[in-house]
Amino acid sequence: MIIERKEYLNKLITWKDKQLIKIVTGVRRCGKSVFLKMYQDYLKNNGVKESQIVTINFEDLDYEELTNYKKLYNYLKEKLIPNKMTYIFLDEIQNVDQFLKVLDSLYIKDNVDIYVTGSNAYMLSSEIATMISGRYIQIEMLPLSFKEYMESTGNMNDGGIKYTEYLQNSSFPYALQLKNQPDEIRDTLKVFIIQLL
């Protein structure tokens, strides 16, 4: 189930084609990767060709070789299309050693729109903020709001019952798939909490 995160989508639409690196941060499993796919669908539905979109998820072993910043930069440079905007999506970029060099080099190129995701702890460090200061906009993604939870159920009625479900089932998007499975929800939340610590 894909939950449309309209508030966040509108933020990216506002910053589309602007010479700023868009950094989407948030706790693990809050929906950053799915959100970027949703935004890519928006781009395609609004005239952007598939060839103009480059997506790399650094948690996927298929891209392990590209965790070397020089190889990543060369790979991305080959994907740039002359005189057309290229949209680059780098998911979990903190897995790339010296990734800031790649972002800096891409930032100075024409017709490049850069979107990255990463964990809060690393992406919000003062070192990174200092190194790319003035060249990025941060969008902090949270787990589902109650309104988003209600919309995801397809039923905007019975707010009291839905609020109880929301509190019991968690606000993480994945937990919606486990609705009415309290043991699985509890185990999933334990994993989330351990990862946060």
CORVEN-V191401 format. One record per residue. N is the residue number from 1. RES is the residue in three letters. SS is DSSP state (hx for helix, st for strand, lp for the rest). D_CENTER is the distance of its C-alpha to the mean C-alpha in Angstrom with 2 decimals. Layout:
N,RES,SS,D_CENTER ; N,RES,SS,D_CENTER
//
This chain:
1,MET,lp,16.75 ; 2,ILE,lp,13.82 ; 3,ILE,lp,13.64 ; 4,GLU,lp,13.15 ; 5,ARG,lp,11.35 ; 6,LYS,hx,13.69 ; 7,GLU,hx,13.58 ; 8,TYR,hx,9.98 ; 9,LEU,hx,10.65 ; 10,ASN,hx,13.84 ; 11,LYS,hx,12.49 ; 12,LEU,hx,10.66 ; 13,ILE,hx,13.89 ; 14,THR,hx,15.92 ; 15,TRP,hx,14.57 ; 16,LYS,lp,14.65 ; 17,ASP,lp,17.10 ; 18,LYS,lp,17.67 ; 19,GLN,lp,18.29 ; 20,LEU,lp,15.65 ; 21,ILE,st,12.70 ; 22,LYS,st,9.62 ; 23,ILE,st,7.89 ; 24,VAL,st,5.10 ; 25,THR,st,6.88 ; 26,GLY,st,8.21 ; 27,VAL,lp,10.51 ; 28,ARG,lp,10.19 ; 29,ARG,lp,10.08 ; 30,CYS,lp,9.03 ; 31,GLY,lp,6.89 ; 32,LYS,hx,3.11 ; 33,SER,hx,4.35 ; 34,VAL,hx,6.90 ; 35,PHE,hx,5.63 ; 36,LEU,hx,4.95 ; 37,LYS,hx,8.26 ; 38,MET,hx,9.72 ; 39,TYR,hx,9.40 ; 40,GLN,hx,10.98 ; 41,ASP,hx,13.60 ; 42,TYR,hx,14.27 ; 43,LEU,hx,14.98 ; 44,LYS,hx,17.25 ; 45,ASN,hx,18.98 ; 46,ASN,lp,19.76 ; 47,GLY,lp,21.47 ; 48,VAL,lp,19.05 ; 49,LYS,lp,20.36 ; 50,GLU,hx,18.58 ; 51,SER,hx,20.13 ; 52,GLN,hx,18.31 ; 53,ILE,st,14.83 ; 54,VAL,st,14.05 ; 55,THR,st,11.28 ; 56,ILE,st,11.47 ; 57,ASN,st,10.09 ; 58,PHE,lp,12.22 ; 59,GLU,lp,12.88 ; 60,ASP,lp,14.80 ; 61,LEU,hx,18.38 ; 62,ASP,hx,18.89 ; 63,TYR,hx,17.22 ; 64,GLU,hx,18.97 ; 65,GLU,hx,21.33 ; 66,LEU,hx,18.68 ; 67,THR,hx,17.93 ; 68,ASN,lp,21.01 ; 69,TYR,hx,20.03 ; 70,LYS,hx,23.04 ; 71,LYS,hx,22.42 ; 72,LEU,hx,18.80 ; 73,TYR,hx,20.09 ; 74,ASN,hx,22.93 ; 75,TYR,hx,20.87 ; 76,LEU,hx,18.60 ; 77,LYS,hx,21.77 ; 78,GLU,hx,23.38 ; 79,LYS,hx,20.70 ; 80,LEU,lp,21.26 ; 81,ILE,lp,23.40 ; 82,PRO,lp,26.25 ; 83,ASN,lp,26.52 ; 84,LYS,lp,23.38 ; 85,MET,lp,19.86 ; 86,THR,st,17.52 ; 87,TYR,st,13.79 ; 88,ILE,st,12.10 ; 89,PHE,st,8.59 ; 90,LEU,st,8.59 ; 91,ASP,st,6.48 ; 92,GLU,lp,8.19 ; 93,ILE,hx,10.37 ; 94,GLN,hx,12.58 ; 95,ASN,hx,14.32 ; 96,VAL,lp,15.89 ; 97,ASP,lp,19.08 ; 98,GLN,lp,19.62 ; 99,PHE,hx,16.37 ; 100,LEU,hx,17.35 ; 101,LYS,hx,20.22 ; 102,VAL,hx,18.10 ; 103,LEU,hx,16.06 ; 104,ASP,hx,19.45 ; 105,SER,hx,21.13 ; 106,LEU,hx,18.69 ; 107,TYR,hx,18.64 ; 108,ILE,lp,22.40 ; 109,LYS,lp,22.46 ; 110,ASP,lp,23.13 ; 111,ASN,lp,21.02 ; 112,VAL,st,17.69 ; 113,ASP,st,14.50 ; 114,ILE,st,11.81 ; 115,TYR,st,8.02 ; 116,VAL,st,6.64 ; 117,THR,st,4.60 ; 118,GLY,st,7.47 ; 119,SER,st,9.78 ; 120,ASN,hx,11.49 ; 121,ALA,hx,14.82 ; 122,TYR,hx,14.43 ; 123,MET,hx,12.24 ; 124,LEU,lp,14.52 ; 125,SER,lp,17.68 ; 126,SER,hx,20.42 ; 127,GLU,hx,20.92 ; 128,ILE,hx,17.61 ; 129,ALA,hx,18.00 ; 130,THR,hx,21.51 ; 131,MET,hx,20.87 ; 132,ILE,lp,18.52 ; 133,SER,lp,20.00 ; 134,GLY,lp,20.36 ; 135,ARG,lp,18.00 ; 136,TYR,st,14.60 ; 137,ILE,st,13.17 ; 138,GLN,st,10.96 ; 139,ILE,st,9.11 ; 140,GLU,st,9.40 ; 141,MET,lp,8.06 ; 142,LEU,lp,11.00 ; 143,PRO,lp,12.28 ; 144,LEU,lp,14.15 ; 145,SER,lp,16.83 ; 146,PHE,hx,20.23 ; 147,LYS,hx,20.20 ; 148,GLU,hx,17.06 ; 149,TYR,hx,18.79 ; 150,MET,hx,21.96 ; 151,GLU,hx,20.49 ; 152,SER,hx,18.99 ; 153,THR,hx,22.55 ; 154,GLY,lp,24.01 ; 155,ASN,lp,26.70 ; 156,MET,lp,26.75 ; 157,ASN,lp,30.13 ; 158,ASP,lp,31.23 ; 159,GLY,hx,29.05 ; 160,GLY,hx,30.94 ; 161,ILE,hx,30.51 ; 162,LYS,hx,26.81 ; 163,TYR,hx,26.35 ; 164,THR,hx,28.18 ; 165,GLU,hx,26.02 ; 166,TYR,hx,22.84 ; 167,LEU,hx,24.37 ; 168,GLN,hx,25.61 ; 169,ASN,hx,22.71 ; 170,SER,lp,19.83 ; 171,SER,lp,16.99 ; 172,PHE,lp,14.34 ; 173,PRO,hx,13.44 ; 174,TYR,hx,14.87 ; 175,ALA,hx,18.05 ; 176,LEU,hx,18.92 ; 177,GLN,hx,19.80 ; 178,LEU,hx,22.19 ; 179,LYS,lp,23.91 ; 180,ASN,lp,27.52 ; 181,GLN,lp,27.10 ; 182,PRO,hx,27.48 ; 183,ASP,hx,28.04 ; 184,GLU,hx,24.87 ; 185,ILE,hx,22.86 ; 186,ARG,hx,24.64 ; 187,ASP,hx,24.01 ; 188,THR,hx,20.27 ; 189,LEU,hx,20.16 ; 190,LYS,hx,22.33 ; 191,VAL,hx,19.89 ; 192,PHE,hx,17.05 ; 193,ILE,hx,19.64 ; 194,ILE,hx,20.93 ; 195,GLN,hx,17.58 ; 196,LEU,hx,17.33 ; 197,LEU,lp,20.85
//
